[in-house]
């Protein structure tokens, strides 16, 4: 089995690992993350994923990248426990000491595994609801085996999280990005299949939670499971000191920008919200200007300093005002005035 992403090693069909040629340095002025975890949007194409992995390899050359993908079948046919179990190879990598890209791995029932990544050493970057679902599932799997929180030091949310009860219209639009191209050209087929998927995914599809009584088994949909997991401080550190960035767009037809903004406000953490005006769902890096702002915000999330977005646009550090709000319009306005940015 080979990885569809150049330079990555497959740990499973949905988990891939990039290990830089040079080992992680013991000291560096840049202070890069010790690990980057990318949880991509549902059924993301390798060519699209590679744009983000290549950017991270440029930003933080010595940092390994753990890539976790999600398929539409994970949301329709498979239960949440199935997804959690499928992430075991990723957990095994996280708990191997030193981190090893290949097994054999095993968990001894007589020995508690020791996490090899210290608290706050991981940058977690998720895309869309499928990526957030994968991230929460990974955190659950990690907590089950290590009895500790996933050591995330910064969060980047791209086009997520949205509403736990999405509309039929947004669900059908989401389906169009996971079906073969000829499906998308036939609106009637897309809407018909979209209605079925909407029912299976958001109305009928659920997964059993832990309950000692089979008679009183509780069922949890994967979207509420994701929403509650993102706010669960047993899974990761959610203190005010943890920087979090939300990148979303007013033109997103899958995840409404109001829902993302609402989640950011309710989270109550030190956060940066970058609202684009014209980009699509998980499509904020297609234009040169947007790409500079996007990666400038990502760098600022981890490094916590003023970072040049690439076009003379300066983004303030998250620590200056506690919380931040940045829109593409305001960035353009500040640049035209010749000021330092927002």
Buried (B, 14 or more C-beta within 10 A) or exposed (E): EEBEBEBBBBBBEBBBBBBBEEEBEEEEEEEBBBBBBBBBBBBBEBEBBBEBBEBBBEBBEBBBBBBBBBBBEBBBEBBBBEBBEBBBBBBBBBBBEEBBBEEEBEBEEEEEBEBBBEBBBBBBBBBBBBBBBBBBBBBBBBBEBBEBBBBBBBBBBBBBBBBBEBEBEBBBBBBBBBBEEEBBEEEEEBBEBBBEBBEEBBEEBBBEEEEEEEEEEEEBBBBEBBBEBBEBEEBBBBEEEBBBBBBBBBEBBBBBBEBBBBBBEEBEBBBBBBBBEEBBBBBBBEBEBBBBBBBBBBBBBBBBEBBBBBBEBBBBBBEEEEBBBBBBEBBBEBBEEEEEBB
